[in-house]
Amino acid sequence: MTSFPFPDDLVDIKRRQLSTYHRLTQPAPDTARLRRELIRLIRLIDSHPYWQGGWSTAGRMELHHAATAARATNREPDARAVSGVRLR
């Protein structure tokens, strides 16, 4: 089994994506804002320098598992800039 060492910022973006997706499953008045945020996070994941050499389905699944584990430990993301975009 291959192990993928993901940068913390990439895991944090994926964790935020999962959280935003989950919030979209709940009734809320700001669904348009959440959809825009989800699209922005997906773009950040797709354009992250980690994937510069290409990506694999297994790598994407491992990222999902890493983000889920980070979410389970209730770890807060750091406020580092990612690809020139500051995370809120």
N, C-alpha and C positions, 0 to 999 in steps of 0.2 A: 504494500500500500504506500502510495506517495504522500508525503507530507508537504504542505504549502505554507511557508512562513510569510504571513501577511503583515504588511505595515499596520501599525495601530490606527492611523488615520483612515485607511481603507475599511478596516473592521468597524470603526465608528460610523462611517458614512453608511455602510450596509445596515448597521444596527438602527440608525435613524430612518433608513428606508423601511425597514420592517415595522418600526414603531408608527411611522406615518401611514403605512398600508393598513395596519391594525386600526388606527384612528378613523380611517375611511370606512371601515366596516360598521362603525357606530353612527347613529343619527347625529348630525352636527350642522350648524348653520354655515360653517365655513368650508364646505367640501371643495369649492373651486380653488381656494387657497391651498388646501391639502393636496389636491391633484397636481397643482403647479409645483408644489414642494416635492412631491413624489417624482415627477418628471426631472426636476433639477438634480435630485439625488441619484437617480438612475444614470443621468448623463455624467455626473461626477465619477460614479463607479466605472462606467464604460470607458471614460477618458483618463482614468488614473494611470500614472506612469508604470505601475506594477504590471499592467497588461500589455505593455509596449511590445514584448516579444510574442504576443498572442495569448489566447486564453483557451481553456478547455472546460468542458462540462463538469469534470471532476473538480477542477479548481473553483468554479463558481459554486458548486455544492459545498466544498470545504469552507469557502468564505461565508456561505449561509450558516453553516454549523458554528463557525467561529463567532459570528455576530449574535447568533442565538445564545451561545454560551456567555458572551459578554453581557447580553441583555438579562440573562438569568441571574448573573451576579450583581445586577443593577449598577454596573460600572458607567459612570458619566463620561461622555466624550471629552477629550481635551479640545481647546479652542485653537488648535493649529490651523494655519491656512492650508488649503488643499488646492493644488493647481491654480493658485492665485485667487481662489474664492474662499472667503472666510466663512466658516460654518457658524450658524447662529445657535 
